Amino acid sequence: MLSNNLLEDAVKFHGHLGPYLILGLKAGLLGIDYLGKDYFRLSAKVETASQPPRLCFTDGIQFTSGCTTGKGNINIKIGEGVSVEFTRGNHSISVIVKNDILKILDQITSDTQAETIGRELLQKTTEELFLIKRD
């Protein structure tokens, strides 16, 4: 669950409220809920586009999981989908944004629409947004 304080701080960090930030925040929370928050033993492998808006997913991941480019425990692979695999020790969880969600987001044409859809994503369950694979 995204608290109002977490969301507000993440928007300050990222610069605006958008759907890919929301997806990254929610995916990051799934990762730490399953594996525990550990700033040094948790790692993330993100697949996303090389530029915004899809690249904004990584800011949400960094903000909630503590996996950052500065610590080197996040890898970004340029690809077609939007996903993250968190690993801690011998355990992992993969969180993949569903294609029907990506199709909706691909239709966004304005910042106002992006924020509106971002707020709608806040109300959706993780099962509605993601395919989740746990080991």
PAZAPA-4460 file (N, C-alpha, C; in steps of 0.05 Angstrom, whole numbers, plus 32768, in hexadecimal, padded with zeros to 4 digits):
% residues 135
    n_x    n_y    n_z   ca_x   ca_y   ca_z    c_x    c_y    c_z   seq   type   mol
   8011   7FE8   8000   8000   8000   8000   8012   8019   8000     1      M     A
   800C   802B   7FEF   801A   8044   7FED   800E   8059   8000     2      L     A
   801D   8061   8014   8013   8076   8026   8014   8091   8018     3      S     A
   8004   80A4   8021   8005   80BF   8016   8020   80CC   8019     4      N     A
   802E   80C7   8030   8048   80D2   8034   805C   80C7   8021     5      N     A
   805C   80AD   801C   806E   80A0   800A   806A   80AB   7FED     6      L     A
   8051   80AD   7FE6   804A   80B8   7FCB   8054   80D4   7FC8     7      L     A
   804E   80E5   7FDC   8056   8101   7FDB   8075   8104   7FD9     8      E     A
   8083   80F4   7FE9   80A1   80F5   7FE8   80AB   80EB   7FCD     9      D     A
   809F   80D6   7FC2   80A8   80CB   7FA8   80A3   80E0   7F92    10      A     A
   808C   80EE   7F93   8086   8102   7F7F   809B   8119   7F81    11      V     A
   80A2   8121   7F99   80B7   8135   7F9C   80D2   812B   7F91    12      K     A
   80D9   8112   7F96   80F1   8106   7F8B   80F1   8106   7F6D    13      F     A
   80DB   80FD   7F61   80D9   80F8   7F44   80D3   8112   7F35    14      H     A
   80C3   8123   7F41   80BC   813C   7F33   809F   813F   7F2B    15      G     A
   8091   8129   7F29   8074   812A   7F23   8068   810F   7F28    16      H     A
   804D   810E   7F28   803F   80F5   7F2C   8038   80EA   7F11    17      L     A
   8042   80D3   7F0A   803C   80C6   7EF1   8038   80A8   7EF5    18      G     A
   802C   809B   7EE1   8025   807F   7EE4   803D   806C   7EE7    19      P     A
   8053   8072   7EDA   806A   8060   7EDC   8078   8063   7EF8    20      Y     A
   8077   807B   7F03   8081   807E   7F1E   8070   806D   7F31    21      L     A
   8056   806E   7F2E   8044   805F   7F3F   8049   8041   7F3C    22      I     A
   804C   8038   7F24   8052   801B   7F1F   806C   8013   7F2C    23      L     A
   8081   8024   7F2A   809A   801E   7F36   8099   801E   7F55    24      G     A
   808A   8030   7F60   8086   8031   7F7D   8079   8017   7F87    25      L     A
   8063   800F   7F79   8054   7FF7   7F81   8066   7FDE   7F7D    26      K     A
   8074   7FDD   7F67   8086   7FC6   7F62   809C   7FC4   7F78    27      A     A
   80A7   7FDB   7F7F   80BC   7FDB   7F94   80B1   7FD2   7FAE    28      G     A
   8099   7FDA   7FB5   808D   7FD1   7FCE   8088   7FB3   7FCE    29      L     A
   8080   7FA9   7FB7   807D   7F8B   7FB5   8097   7F7D   7FBA    30      L     A
   80AC   7F88   7FAF   80C7   7F7C   7FB2   80D0   7F7B   7FCF    31      G     A
   80CD   7F92   7FDD   80D5   7F92   7FF9   80C2   7F84   800C    32      I     A
   80A8   7F83   8004   8095   7F73   8014   809D   7F55   8013    33      D     A
   80A6   7F4C   7FFD   80AC   7F30   7FF9   80C8   7F29   8004    34      Y     A
   80DC   7F3A   7FFE   80F8   7F34   8004   8103   7F43   801C    35      L     A
   80F5   7F57   8026   80FF   7F68   803B   8110   7F7F   8030    36      G     A
   810F   7F95   803F   811E   7FAD   8036   813B   7FAA   8041    37      K     A
   814E   7FA9   802F   816A   7FA7   8037   8179   7FB7   8022    38      D     A
   8183   7FCE   802A   818F   7FE1   8018   81A7   7FD6   8009    39      Y     A
   81B3   7FC1   8013   81CC   7FB7   8006   81CA   7F9B   7FFB    40      F     A
   81B8   7F8A   8006   81B6   7F6E   7FFC   81A0   7F6B   7FE7    41      R     A
   818D   7F7D   7FE6   8178   7F7D   7FD2   8182   7F89   7FB8    42      L     A
   817D   7F7C   7FA2   8184   7F87   7F88   816C   7F86   7F75    43      S     A
   816D   7F97   7F61   8157   7F99   7F4D   8162   7F99   7F31    44      A     A
   8155   7F8A   7F20   815A   7F8A   7F03   8141   7F94   7EF6    45      K     A
   8143   7FAB   7EEA   812B   7FB8   7EDE   812D   7FB6   7EC0    46      V     A
   8117   7FB0   7EB3   8115   7FB2   7E96   8101   7FC7   7E8F    47      E     A
   8109   7FDA   7E7F   80F7   7FF0   7E77   8103   7FFE   7E5E    48      T     A
   80F5   8012   7E55   80FF   8022   7E3E   8116   8034   7E47    49      A     A
   8124   803F   7E33   813C   804F   7E39   8135   806C   7E3F    50      S     A
   811C   8073   7E3E   8114   808F   7E43   80F9   8091   7E50    51      Q     A
   80F2   80A8   7E5B   80D8   80AC   7E67   80C2   80A9   7E51    52      P     A
   80AA   80A2   7E58   80A0   809F   7E73   80A6   8084   7E80    53      P     A
   80AB   806F   7E70   80AF   8054   7E7C   80C7   8053   7E8E    54      R     A
   80DC   8062   7E89   80F4   8062   7E99   80EE   806C   7EB6    55      L     A
   80D8   807C   7EB9   80D0   8086   7ED3   80CA   806F   7EE7    56      C     A
   80C4   8058   7EDD   80C0   8040   7EED   80D8   803C   7F00    57      F     A
   80F0   8042   7EF7   8108   803D   7F07   8109   8050   7F1F    58      T     A
   80FF   8068   7F1D   80FF   807A   7F34   80ED   806F   7F4A    59      D     A
   80D6   8063   7F43   80C5   8057   7F57   80D3   803F   7F65    60      G     A
   80E0   802F   7F55   80EF   8018   7F5F   8105   8021   7F73    61      I     A
   8114   8035   7F6B   812A   803F   7F7C   811F   804A   7F96    62      Q     A
   8109   8059   7F94   80FE   8067   7FAB   80F4   8054   7FC0    63      F     A
   80E6   803F   7FB8   80DA   802D   7FCB   80EC   8016   7FD4    64      T     A
   80FD   800D   7FC2   810D   7FF5   7FC8   8127   7FFB   7FD5    65      S     A
   8132   8013   7FD0   814D   8019   7FD9   8162   800F   7FC6    66      G     A
   815B   8002   7FB1   816E   7FFA   7F9C   8173   8013   7F8B    67      C     A
   818C   801C   7F8A   8192   8035   7F7C   81AA   8032   7F69    68      T     A
   81AB   8044   7F56   81C2   8044   7F44   81DC   804B   7F53    69      T     A
   81DA   805C   7F68   81F1   8064   7F77   81FE   804D   7F86    70      G     A
   81EE   803B   7F90   81F8   8023   7F9E   81FF   800C   7F8B    71      K     A
   81F5   800F   7F73   81FB   7FFA   7F5F   81EB   7FE1   7F62    72      G     A
   81D5   7FE2   7F71   81C5   7FCA   7F75   81AB   7FCB   7F65    73      N     A
   81AC   7FDB   7F4F   8196   7FDB   7F3C   81A3   7FDB   7F20    74      I     A
   8199   7FC9   7F0F   81A1   7FC7   7EF3   8189   7FCE   7EE2    75      N     A
   818E   7FDD   7ECD   8179   7FE4   7EBB   817F   7FD9   7E9F    76      I     A
   816D   7FC8   7E95   8170   7FBD   7E7B   815B   7FCA   7E69    77      K     A
   8163   7FD4   7E52   8151   7FE0   7E3F   8142   7FCA   7E31    78      I     A
   8127   7FCC   7E31   8117   7FB8   7E25   80FB   7FC2   7E1F    79      G     A
   80EA   7FAF   7E16   80CF   7FB6   7E0D   80BB   7FB7   7E25    80      E     A
   80BF   7FA6   7E38   80AC   7FA5   7E4E   80B4   7FB8   7E65    81      G     A
   80A5   7FB6   7E7A   80AA   7FC5   7E93   80A8   7FB1   7EAA    82      V     A
   80C0   7FAB   7EB6   80C0   7F96   7ECA   80D8   7F9A   7EDD    83      S     A
   80D7   7F8C   7EF3   80EE   7F8C   7F06   80F0   7F71   7F13    84      V     A
   8108   7F68   7F17   810D   7F50   7F26   811E   7F58   7F3E    85      E     A
   8113   7F53   7F56   8122   7F58   7F6E   812E   7F3E   7F78    86      F     A
   8147   7F40   7F82   8154   7F28   7F8C   8161   7F2F   7FA7    87      T     A
   815F   7F1D   7FBA   816D   7F1F   7FD3   8175   7F02   7FDB    88      R     A
   818F   7EFD   7FDB   8198   7EE2   7FE0   818F   7ECF   7FCB    89      G     A
   8182   7EB9   7FD3   8178   7EA5   7FC0   815B   7EA9   7FB8    90      N     A
   814F   7EBF   7FC0   8133   7EC4   7FBB   812F   7EDB   7FA8    91      H     A
   811A   7EDA   7F98   8114   7EF0   7F86   80F6   7EF2   7F81    92      S     A
   80EF   7F09   7F77   80D4   7F0F   7F6E   80D5   7F1F   7F55    93      I     A
   80C6   7F17   7F41   80C4   7F26   7F28   80A9   7F34   7F27    94      S     A
   80A9   7F4D   7F1F   8091   7F5D   7F1D   8090   7F69   7F01    95      V     A
   807C   7F61   7EF2   807A   7F68   7ED6   8060   7F78   7ED1    96      I     A
   8062   7F90   7EC7   804A   7FA0   7EC1   803B   7F92   7EAB    97      V     A
   8021   7F8E   7EAF   8010   7F80   7E9C   800E   7F90   7E82    98      K     A
   800C   7F81   7E6C   800B   7F8E   7E51   7FF2   7FA0   7E4E    99      N     A
   7FDB   7F98   7E5A   7FC3   7FA9   7E57   7FC7   7FC3   7E65   100      D     A
   7FD6   7FC4   7E7B   7FDC   7FDD   7E88   7FEF   7FEE   7E77   101      I     A
   8003   7FE2   7E6B   8015   7FF1   7E59   8007   7FFC   7E41   102      L     A
   7FF3   7FEE   7E36   7FE4   7FF8   7E1F   7FD4   8011   7E27   103      K     A
   7FC9   8011   7E3F   7FBA   8029   7E48   7FCE   8040   7E4B   104      I     A
   7FE5   803B   7E57   7FF8   8050   7E5C   8004   805B   7E42   105      L     A
   8006   804A   7E2D   8010   8053   7E13   7FFD   8067   7E06   106      D     A
   7FE5   8069   7E0F   7FD1   807B   7E03   7FD1   8097   7E10   107      Q     A
   7FE1   809B   7E25   7FE2   80B5   7E33   7FEE   80CA   7E20   108      I     A
   7FE0   80E1   7E20   7FE8   80F7   7E0E   7FEF   8111   7E1C   109      T     A
   7FEA   8112   7E37   7FF0   812B   7E46   7FF9   8126   7E62   110      S     A
   8006   813A   7E6E   800E   8137   7E8A   7FF6   8134   7E9D   111      D     A
   7FE1   8143   7E97   7FC8   8141   7EA7   7FBD   8125   7EA6   112      T     A
   7FBC   8119   7E8E   7FB2   80FE   7E8B   7FC4   80EA   7E99   113      Q     A
   7FDE   80EF   7E98   7FF2   80DD   7EA6   7FED   80DD   7EC4   114      A     A
   7FE8   80F5   7ECF   7FE4   80F6   7EEC   7FC9   80E9   7EF4   115      E     A
   7FB5   80ED   7EE4   7F9A   80E1   7EE9   7F9D   80C3   7EE8   116      T     A
   7FAA   80B8   7ED4   7FAD   809B   7ED2   7FBF   8091   7EE9   117      I     A
   7FD4   80A0   7EF0   7FE5   8099   7F06   7FD5   8096   7F20   118      G     A
   7FC3   80A9   7F25   7FB1   80A7   7F3D   7F9E   808F   7F3B   119      R     A
   7F95   8089   7F23   7F84   8071   7F20   7F94   8057   7F26   120      E     A
   7FAD   8057   7F1F   7FBE   803F   7F24   7FC2   803B   7F42   121      L     A
   7FC1   8051   7F51   7FC4   804F   7F6E   7FAE   803D   7F7A   122      L     A
   7F96   803E   7F6E   7F7F   802F   7F78   7F7F   8012   7F6F   123      Q     A
   7F8F   800B   7F5C   7F8F   7FEF   7F52   7FA0   7FDD   7F63   124      K     A
   7F98   7FC4   7F65   7FA7   7FB0   7F74   7FC0   7FA8   7F64   125      T     A
   7FD3   7F9C   7F72   7FEB   7F93   7F65   7FE5   7F7D   7F50   126      T     A
   7FD0   7F6D   7F56   7FC9   7F58   7F44   7FBD   7F63   7F2A   127      E     A
   7FB0   7F7A   7F2B   7FA5   7F87   7F14   7FBC   7F94   7F02   128      E     A
   7FD1   7F9B   7F0F   7FE7   7FAA   7F01   7FFD   7F98   7EF7   129      L     A
   8003   7F83   7F06   801C   7F74   7F02   8018   7F55   7EFF   130      F     A
   802A   7F49   7EF0   802E   7F2C   7EF3   8045   7F29   7F07   131      L     A
   8041   7F18   7F1A   8054   7F15   7F30   805D   7EF8   7F31   132      I     A
   8078   7EF4   7F31   8084   7EDA   7F33   8097   7ED9   7F4B   133      K     A
   8091   7EC8   7F5E   80A2   7EC5   7F76   80B0   7EAA   7F74   134      R     A
   80C9   7EAA   7F7E   80D6   7E90   7F7F   80D1   7E82   7F9A   135      D     A
***
